[in-house]
Amino acid sequence: MALHKGRPHPPRDGDRERRRLSVNPFHAVANPLGGMTEAPPSHRLPHSPLPPETAYRLVHDELMLDGNARLNLATFVTTWMEPQAGVLMSECRDKNMIDKDEYPRTAELERRCVAMLADLWHAPDPEAAVGCSTTGSSEACMLAGMALKRRWAQRNAERYPTKDVRPNLVMGVNVQVCWDKFCNFWEVEARQVPMEGDRFHLDPQAAAELCDENTIGVVGILGSTFDGSYEPIADLCAALDALQERTGLDIPVHVDGASGGMVAPFLDEDLVWDFRLPRVASINTSGHKYGLVYPGVGWALWRDAEALPEELVFRVNYLGGDMPTFALNFSRPGAQVVAQYYTFLRLGREGYRAVQQTARDIAGSLAERVAALGDFRLLTRGDQLPVFAFTTADHVTAYDVFDVSRRLREGGWLVPAYTFPPHREDLSVLRVVCRNGFSADMADLLLADLERLLPELRRQPHPLIRDKGAATGFHH
C-alpha cells in the first residue's frame, strides 16, 4: 500500500474563511447539533461528531473526483459484479476470515474454492492439494516465495545460513513488483532474465543458465503485466529438466498466474502450464482479476503438503478451535471469499469460458482496429490475456504514447503509458486491459475518441510531455 507523509500542503491565509462556507447548507438543515456550515478539519480529528448524512456527503463529494473505475483500462482488477454478489458481500463484511471456528461455513466455502482451483489446475490429487485465500496475488506470491526459500534451506541446512551463502530466485525482468518486494524483504538475490529485441518476457534457456546450487526456484508468469503475453512454462520446465540431468540441480517452478491462471484453463485447455508439469510446485492467482471478484482476494496453491513446509504453518486457539494459518496478515474480511464461491457457482466452467472469450474477442478486435489507424504498432494482440500493448509507429514524430495517454485521460479514459525495463528502456507503450464489463460498445467509444484526437496530435510540433516518469499516474 502507498505510504503517506502528512498533509500535502501547509495551511494558507483564507483557509478558515473557506471552511466556514464549505458545507452545503442543505446538509446542515438536518443537523441536530445546529446549522453548521463550517467543514471539519481534514488532517486532525474534529472536536465534535457530525450527523451521518453530513459525514457521508463530505466524503462522497470528494470521491467524485476519482476516475471512473469502468473506464480504467490500466487495472487488471474487477470493476463490475452482479448486484447479488454485492448483497452477499455486504452480508459478510463483518465476518473475520481468520476466525474459522466462529464462522465455519465461511471457512468451508474457502476450502471448497481451494478444491475447485486444485481440480481446475490439474493437481495430481486435488484432495491432497494445499492452499489458502489471501488478500491478493502479491501476498500469495510472498507465501509461495517463502515456501521455496524454506524448502531450499532445509535441503541446504549444512551450508545455510552462513555469510557466504545467499539464496537466489530466477525470473524475467517483466515480473510484477511483488517479486522484487519478496527478494528485498526476505533477503534473496533477484536474478532477472532481461528482455531482448522483440522477446518481452523470460527465455527458458537463459533462466536455466542463471540457476545454481543456491537457486530456490524459478518464477514463470502466465500473463505478463507489461504486454499480456504468456511465458512458456512447459519450455521452462523442460530447460530445468535438462539442467537436472546435467548437474543434478532440482529447481522447482512457481507459476504466477495472477491473471492467466483464470483465463488459460477456459480458453487454452491444450496449453500445459500447471500441475500437469511435475516441476511446478505452486501456483497463485488473483480472484479479484480474471477470477471476476471485487478486490481483494487471491489464492495460493501447492502441489501437495510436501511442497509447503509444515514449520511455516501456525496454529492458534485463542479464537476458539485449532486453526492452522499461513498468511502475512491475520484479520481480514470474509466477504471476498464468499463472493469468489458465488462466482464459481454462478458461472461454472462454461460461464467462465463465455466471459473470458468475450473479453478476448473484444481485445483482439480493438487491437486490430487500433493498428488499422496507421499511427500505431502492436506489440501484442490480446490473443493470450485479453490485453494488448502498442506503441507509436516509426513515422510518428509529432507525439508519443505519453501524449496519447494524457489526451485520452481528458475524456475519462485511463490508459497507461510506460517504458519497458532494462535492455528495452527505449520502448514506451500504451496498454489496454479488457475485463468483464468493458463491452464492445465501450470499445467503440474508446476507438472513436482516439480517432478524434489523432488530427490534433499530428499537428503538434513535437511530443509535449518532458518528464516521462510523471507523465501518467501509472507505474510498474
C-alpha positions in Angstrom: 0.0 0.0 0.0 1.1 3.6 -0.5 2.9 5.4 2.2 1.6 8.9 3.1 3.7 11.6 4.7 1.5 14.1 6.4 -0.7 16.6 4.7 0.3 17.7 1.3 0.1 21.5 1.8 0.5 23.8 4.8 -2.4 25.9 5.9 -2.7 29.2 4.0 -4.4 32.5 4.8 -8.0 32.3 4.0 -8.4 28.6 4.7 -10.5 29.3 7.8 -12.8 31.6 5.8 -13.2 29.0 3.0 -14.0 26.3 5.6 -16.8 28.4 7.0 -18.5 28.3 3.6 -17.5 24.8 2.5 -20.5 22.7 3.7 -23.7 22.9 1.7 -26.4 24.5 3.9 -28.8 21.7 2.8 -26.5 19.2 4.7 -26.7 21.3 7.8 -30.5 21.7 7.9 -31.0 18.2 9.5 -28.1 18.7 11.9 -29.4 18.3 15.4 -26.3 20.0 16.7 -27.2 23.2 14.9 -26.9 24.7 11.5 -23.2 24.0 10.9 -21.8 25.3 7.7 -18.1 25.0 8.6 -16.3 21.9 7.4 -14.4 19.8 9.9 -10.6 19.8 9.7 -9.1 17.5 7.1 -5.9 16.4 8.9 -6.9 16.1 12.5 -9.9 14.7 14.3 -12.8 17.0 14.6 -13.8 18.2 18.0 -17.4 17.1 17.8 -19.3 14.3 15.9 -21.2 15.0 12.7 -24.6 13.7 11.6 -24.1 10.6 9.4 -25.7 12.3 6.4 -23.3 15.2 6.6 -20.3 13.0 7.1 -21.4 10.8 4.2 -21.9 13.8 1.9 -18.5 15.3 2.7 -16.7 12.0 1.8 -19.0 11.2 -1.1 -18.5 14.6 -2.8 -14.7 14.4 -2.5 -14.6 10.9 -4.0 -16.4 12.2 -7.1 -13.0 13.5 -8.2 -11.8 9.9 -8.6 -11.7 8.3 -12.0 -14.5 6.1 -13.3 -13.4 2.5 -12.5 -15.2 1.1 -15.5 -13.1 3.4 -17.8 -9.9 2.4 -16.1 -8.1 0.3 -18.8 -4.9 0.2 -16.7 -6.1 -2.0 -14.0 -6.5 -5.8 -14.2 -8.8 -5.7 -11.1 -12.5 -6.4 -11.4 -14.7 -3.3 -11.6 -18.1 -4.9 -12.1 -20.1 -7.6 -10.3 -23.7 -8.6 -10.2 -25.9 -6.9 -7.6 -26.5 -10.3 -5.9 -22.7 -10.6 -5.3 -22.7 -7.2 -3.7 -25.5 -8.2 -1.4 -23.6 -11.3 -0.3 -20.5 -9.2 0.3 -22.5 -6.7 2.4 -23.9 -9.6 4.5 -20.4 -10.9 5.1 -18.3 -7.8 5.6 -18.3 -8.2 9.4 -17.0 -11.8 9.3 -13.4 -12.2 10.0 -11.9 -14.8 7.6 -9.3 -15.9 10.2 -12.0 -16.8 12.8 -12.8 -20.2 11.3 -14.3 -21.6 14.5 -16.8 -18.7 14.7 -17.6 -18.7 11.0 -17.3 -22.4 10.0 -19.4 -22.1 6.8 -17.3 -19.2 5.5 -14.2 -21.4 6.2 -15.9 -24.2 4.3 -16.5 -22.0 1.3 -12.8 -21.1 1.3 -11.9 -24.8 1.4 -14.2 -25.6 -1.5 -12.7 -22.8 -3.6 -9.2 -24.3 -3.0 -10.5 -27.7 -4.1 -12.1 -26.2 -7.2 -8.8 -24.5 -8.2 -6.8 -27.6 -7.5 -9.1 -29.5 -9.9 -9.0 -26.7 -12.4 -5.2 -26.6 -12.4 -4.9 -30.4 -12.6 -3.3 -31.1 -9.2 -2.3 -34.8 -9.1 -4.6 -35.4 -6.2 -7.0 -32.4 -5.7 -8.0 -33.6 -2.3 -4.3 -33.6 -1.2 -3.5 -30.2 -2.7 -2.8 -27.5 -0.1 -4.0 -23.9 -0.5 -5.4 -20.8 1.1 -7.0 -17.5 0.3 -5.0 -14.3 0.5 -5.6 -10.6 0.1 -4.4 -10.8 -3.5 -1.7 -12.2 -5.7 1.0 -10.1 -4.0 0.5 -11.9 -0.7 0.1 -15.2 -2.5 3.5 -14.7 -4.2 5.1 -13.8 -0.9 3.8 -17.0 0.6 5.0 -19.1 -2.4 8.4 -17.5 -2.3 8.7 -18.2 1.5 7.9 -21.9 0.8 10.5 -22.1 -1.9 13.1 -20.5 0.3 12.4 -22.7 3.3 12.5 -25.9 1.2 15.8 -24.8 -0.2 17.1 -24.0 3.3 16.1 -27.4 4.5 17.9 -29.1 1.7 21.0 -27.0 2.4 21.0 -27.0 6.1 24.7 -27.8 6.3 25.6 -24.7 4.2 22.9 -22.2 5.2 22.7 -19.8 6.9 26.3 -18.7 6.5 27.5 -15.3 5.4 28.9 -16.5 2.1 25.8 -18.4 1.0 22.9 -16.3 -0.3 19.8 -17.8 -1.9 18.6 -16.5 -5.3 15.4 -16.5 -7.3 15.4 -16.6 -11.1 12.7 -14.7 -13.0 12.1 -12.5 -16.0 12.7 -8.7 -15.7 9.0 -8.4 -16.6 7.7 -9.8 -13.3 5.2 -7.8 -11.2 6.8 -5.6 -8.5 5.7 -8.1 -5.7 8.6 -10.3 -6.7 11.1 -7.5 -6.3 9.5 -6.9 -2.9 9.8 -10.5 -1.9 13.5 -10.6 -2.8 14.1 -7.4 -0.9 12.1 -8.3 2.2 13.3 -11.8 2.5 17.0 -11.2 1.5 17.0 -13.2 -1.6 19.1 -12.3 -4.7 16.9 -11.5 -7.7 18.4 -12.9 -10.9 16.4 -11.5 -13.7 16.5 -12.5 -17.4 16.5 -9.3 -19.4 14.3 -8.5 -22.4 16.0 -8.8 -25.8 14.7 -7.5 -29.1 11.0 -8.5 -29.6 11.1 -11.0 -26.7 9.4 -9.2 -23.8 9.5 -12.0 -21.2 11.6 -14.8 -19.8 13.7 -17.0 -22.1 13.7 -20.6 -20.7 17.3 -21.4 -21.6 18.6 -18.1 -20.2 16.7 -18.7 -17.0 18.3 -22.2 -16.6 21.7 -20.7 -17.1 21.2 -18.4 -14.2 20.5 -21.3 -11.8 23.0 -22.7 -9.4 23.1 -24.6 -6.1 21.7 -21.5 -4.3 18.6 -21.1 -6.5 15.4 -21.6 -4.5 13.2 -21.6 -7.6 12.3 -20.1 -11.0 9.2 -17.9 -11.4 7.2 -18.2 -14.7 4.5 -15.6 -15.5 1.3 -16.7 -17.1 0.3 -13.3 -18.4 2.9 -10.5 -18.2 1.8 -7.2 -16.8 3.7 -5.4 -19.4 2.1 -6.8 -22.6 -0.3 -9.6 -21.6 1.8 -12.4 -23.1 2.2 -15.9 -21.6 5.6 -17.1 -20.6 6.4 -20.6 -22.0 6.1 -22.6 -18.7 6.4 -26.0 -20.3 9.6 -25.0 -22.1 10.9 -23.5 -18.9 10.3 -26.8 -17.1 12.0 -28.7 -19.9 15.1 -26.5 -19.7 15.2 -27.2 -15.9 14.8 -30.9 -16.6 17.8 -30.8 -18.9 19.7 -28.8 -16.2 19.0 -31.5 -13.6 20.2 -34.2 -16.0 23.5 -32.3 -16.5 24.1 -31.1 -13.0 21.8 -32.8 -10.6 20.2 -29.5 -9.6 16.5 -29.9 -8.9 14.9 -26.5 -9.3 11.2 -26.1 -8.6 9.0 -23.7 -10.6 6.3 -21.3 -9.2 3.7 -20.1 -11.7 2.5 -16.6 -11.2 -0.9 -17.0 -12.7 -2.3 -13.7 -11.3 -4.3 -13.2 -14.4 -3.7 -16.1 -16.8 -4.5 -18.7 -14.1 -8.2 -17.8 -14.6 -8.0 -17.4 -18.3 -5.9 -20.3 -19.7 -7.9 -23.1 -18.1 -11.0 -22.0 -20.0 -9.7 -20.6 -23.3 -6.4 -22.5 -23.8 -7.2 -26.0 -22.5 -4.4 -27.6 -24.5 -1.7 -25.3 -23.1 0.2 -27.3 -20.4 1.4 -24.8 -17.7 0.0 -26.1 -14.4 0.4 -29.0 -12.0 0.5 -31.4 -15.0 4.1 -30.4 -15.1 5.9 -32.3 -12.3 8.3 -29.4 -11.7 5.5 -26.9 -10.9 5.4 -26.8 -7.1 3.0 -23.9 -6.6 0.6 -21.6 -8.4 -1.1 -18.3 -7.5 -3.9 -16.3 -9.0 -5.9 -13.2 -8.3 -9.5 -13.9 -7.6 -10.0 -10.1 -8.0 -8.7 -10.1 -11.5 -9.9 -12.6 -14.1 -11.4 -14.5 -11.1 -14.1 -11.8 -11.5 -14.4 -10.7 -7.8 -14.0 -7.2 -6.4 -10.7 -6.6 -4.7 -9.1 -8.0 -2.6 -8.8 -11.8 -2.8 -6.1 -14.1 -4.1 -5.2 -17.7 -4.0 -2.1 -19.7 -3.4 -2.0 -23.5 -4.0 0.8 -26.0 -3.6 1.1 -29.4 -5.4 0.9 -31.3 -2.1 1.7 -31.0 1.6 5.4 -31.7 0.9 5.7 -28.5 -1.2 4.6 -26.3 1.8 6.9 -26.9 4.8 4.9 -27.6 7.9 7.0 -25.3 10.0 5.6 -22.3 8.1 2.1 -23.1 9.3 1.0 -21.6 12.6 -1.8 -22.9 14.8 -3.7 -20.7 17.2 -6.6 -21.5 19.6 -7.3 -18.1 21.2 -10.3 -17.5 18.9 -11.6 -21.0 19.7 -10.7 -24.2 18.0 -7.4 -25.2 16.5 -6.8 -23.1 13.4 -3.8 -23.6 11.0 -2.9 -20.4 9.3 -0.4 -19.4 6.7 -0.6 -15.7 5.9 1.2 -12.5 6.2 -1.7 -10.8 8.0 -4.2 -12.1 10.4 -7.7 -10.5 10.4 -9.4 -9.7 7.1 -13.0 -9.8 5.8 -14.6 -13.0 4.5 -16.7 -11.2 2.0 -14.4 -11.6 -1.0 -14.0 -15.3 -0.4 -17.8 -15.7 -0.3 -18.0 -13.7 -3.5 -15.5 -16.0 -5.1 -17.5 -19.0 -4.2 -20.6 -17.3 -5.5 -18.9 -16.6 -8.8 -17.7 -20.1 -9.2 -21.2 -21.4 -8.6 -22.8 -18.8 -10.7 -20.7 -19.3 -13.8 -19.2 -22.7 -13.8 -16.7 -23.7 -16.4 -18.9 -22.8 -19.4 -19.8 -19.4 -17.9 -16.2 -18.5 -17.2 -15.3 -19.7 -20.7 -18.0 -17.4 -22.2 -16.9 -14.3 -20.1 -13.2 -14.7 -20.8 -13.8 -15.4 -24.5 -15.9 -12.3 -24.8 -13.1 -10.3 -23.2 -10.5 -11.8 -25.6 -12.7 -11.2 -28.6 -13.1 -7.5 -27.7 -9.4 -7.2 -27.1 -8.5 -8.8 -30.4 -11.0 -6.7 -32.4 -10.0 -3.4 -30.7 -6.3 -4.2 -31.2 -6.8 -4.7 -34.9 -8.7 -1.5 -35.3 -6.1 0.5 -33.4 -3.4 -1.0 -35.8 -5.6 0.0 -38.8 -5.4 3.7 -37.8 -1.9 3.7 -39.2 -0.2 5.6 -36.4 0.4 2.6 -34.1 2.3 -0.6 -34.0 1.0 -3.6 -32.0 3.3 -5.5 -29.6 0.6 -8.0 -28.6 -2.9 -8.6 -30.0 -4.9 -9.7 -27.0 -4.9 -13.4 -28.0 -3.5 -14.6 -24.7 -4.6 -12.4 -21.9 -7.4 -10.1 -23.1 -4.7 -7.4 -23.0 -2.8 -5.7 -25.8 0.1 -3.3 -25.8 1.0 -0.9 -28.6 3.4 1.9 -29.4 3.6 4.7 -32.0 4.7 3.8 -35.5 8.2 4.7 -36.6 7.0 7.5 -38.9 5.2 9.3 -36.0 7.3 12.1 -34.6 4.8 14.8 -33.5 3.6 12.9 -30.4 4.3 9.9 -28.3 2.4 7.4 -26.2 2.5 9.8 -23.2 0.7 12.4 -25.2 -1.9 9.9 -26.2 -2.4 8.8 -22.6 -2.8 12.4 -21.4 -5.3 13.3 -24.1 -7.4 10.1 -23.5 -7.5 10.9 -19.8 -9.2 14.2 -20.6 -12.1 12.2 -21.8 -12.2 9.9 -18.7 -10.2 7.0 -20.2 -7.4 5.8 -18.1 -4.9 4.1 -20.5 -1.4 3.8 -19.0 1.8 4.8 -20.8 5.1 3.5 -19.5 8.6 2.4 -20.5 9.8 -1.2 -20.6 12.5 -2.5 -18.2 16.3 -2.9 -18.8 17.5 -3.7 -22.3 14.3 -2.2 -23.7 14.1 1.1 -21.9 13.9 2.6 -25.4 10.4 1.2 -25.8 7.4 3.1 -24.5 4.0 1.7 -24.9 0.3 2.0 -24.1 -1.6 -1.0 -22.7 -5.4 -1.8 -22.8 -6.8 -4.3 -20.3 -10.1 -5.7 -21.4 -12.1 -7.0 -18.5 -15.6 -8.2 -17.9 -17.8 -5.1 -18.1 -15.7 -3.5 -20.9 -18.2 -4.1 -23.6 -17.9 -3.9 -27.4 -19.9 -0.6 -27.3 -17.3 0.8 -24.8 -14.5 -0.4 -27.1 -16.2 1.5 -30.0 -16.4 4.7 -27.8 -12.7 4.4 -26.9 -11.7 4.0 -30.6 -13.9 6.9 -31.6 -12.2 9.2 -29.0 -8.7 8.0 -30.2 -9.6 8.8 -33.8 -10.9 12.2 -32.8 -7.7 13.1 -31.0 -5.3 12.0 -33.8 -5.6 15.1 -36.0 -4.7 17.3 -33.1 -1.8 15.1 -32.0 -0.4 15.0 -35.6 -0.3 18.9 -35.6 1.9 19.1 -32.6 5.4 20.4 -33.3 6.9 17.6 -31.1 6.0 15.4 -28.1 4.8 17.7 -25.3 5.5 15.5 -22.2 9.0 16.1 -20.9 9.1 14.3 -17.6 8.1 10.7 -18.7 8.2 9.5 -15.1 5.5 11.9 -14.1 3.5 11.7 -17.4 0.8 9.5 -16.0 -0.3 8.2 -12.7 0.6 4.6 -13.6 3.9 3.0 -12.7 5.1 -0.6 -12.7 
